[in-house]
Amino acid sequence: MNDWHSWAAIAVFVGAYALIISEKIHRVAVALGGAGLMLAIGATDDVSAFYSEDSGVDWNVIFLLMGMMMIVGVLKKTGLFEYLAIWAVKRARAKPFRVMVMLVVITAVASALLDNVTTVLLIAPVTLLVCERLALPAAPFLIAEVMASNIGGTATLVGDPPNIIIASRAGLTFNDFLVHLAPLATVLVLVLIALCRVMFRKSFVYDGDRAAEIMALEEGEAIRNPRLLVQGLVVLALVVAGFVLHPVLHYEPSIVALLGAGLLVAVSQVDTQEVLTEVEWPTLAFFAGLFVMIGGLIDTGVVDQISQRLADAIGGNELGGSLTLLGGSAVLSGIVDNIPYVATMAPITADLVHDMGGASDHVLWWALALGADLGGNATAIGASANVVVLGIAERSRQPISFWQFTKYGLVVTAATVTVALGYVWLRYFALA
């Protein structure tokens, strides 16, 4: 990294990251300003920033979010989220910790079947209503859910975007992920629940009067527009089917989400302007700026240098390599977005696998997936789902600060990565 562009790109990224952490300037302004500086210093250019699949804005992520935000905006008008909030609280007998456990489990399972970003877009509005009804702080519940979404997304090929990249490069199937990663993801959800009981214990304040009020409610009365609800759920089911059938249909999730949003707006005849106001435009702008900044690091060779040094450190030691790859990926994915990181590491991992004679049971690929997916919980900008939830919380006037998220994220990441390291050693080496 002797080229001055590399050091300038590092300086811009570190400076932007420091400002995001300090929260002295809004993170959207920092991300867009950092993106502008990357373009100004020549670390990247307009072609790379807007058109490159490797180092540009990931338009699939942007338009997936936009389409799902529009669908969620229509569903909000039906009273569905109020219905689900009342239903969940009544099933949990209005006990705060039971409510959190229910929401965490639902989020983890849904994230495995859909993807973690889509799941938090659907679950977060329900959570905000639950907390409002029970007079509870929303932040602990939202933080627990987004971490559950990142853990649950680890379990399947479609649960987290890095898994799709890894599956394509390594020739892995949906069933491979289920067999190798779903058992661990199940254990990690239980670990998360145990940690939540300790980390958020001061938030589990039971209000008997509030509980009695909710237990007396009839959730069916919350539905305001049954016809629109049916239309919305049918379209949502079609979108989910499109996600699951991606290996057959070959439609990107962004295309499926946009088609679903367009279909729902057309058949329901809702006010398009109202639907578009539900889109979290600041969140989309933040993602665009972040992608361009990371693209600057990729185009100047910074990410490749870091990845290559990790590969050199691994050498031909399969056990040491797997554990190093898992731990190193967890650290790096907490700092930069795990999608470009995995895209950069995938060819390097493929070379490592080849050098080791194929490597047993794809263990290096599982190490990369676990590190990238679980490391996303470490910081507030470590994974797409984290950024989306922070945007929703801010819009609902219950903002979650960078450090408020990160101080819990570091604890959860350390615990889950430690368990994952033990799992990889036990399953692929000790018992192999």
Secondary structure, DSSP 8 states (H G I E B T S, - for coil): --SHHHHHHHHHHHHHHHHHHHTSS-HHHHHHHHHHHHHHTTSS-HHHHHH-TTTS--HHHHHHHHHHHHHHHHHHTTTHHHHHHHHHHHHTTT-HHHHHHHHHHHHHHHHHHS-HHHHHHHHHHHHHHHHHHHT--HHHHHHHHHHHHHHHHTTSTTTSHHHHHHHHHHT--HHHHHHHHHHHHHHHHHHHHHHHHHHTGGG----HHHHHHHHT--GGGG-S-HHHHHHHHHHHHHHHHHHHTHHHH---HHHHHHHHHHHHHHHH---HHHHHHTS-HHHHHHHHHHHHHHHHHHHTTHHHHHHHHHHHHHTT-HHHHHHHHHHHHHHHHTTS-HHHHHHHHHHHHHHHHHHTTT-GGGHHHHHHHHHHHHHTTSSTTSSHHHHHHHHHHHHTT----HHHHHHHHHHHHHHHHHHHHHHHHIIIII--
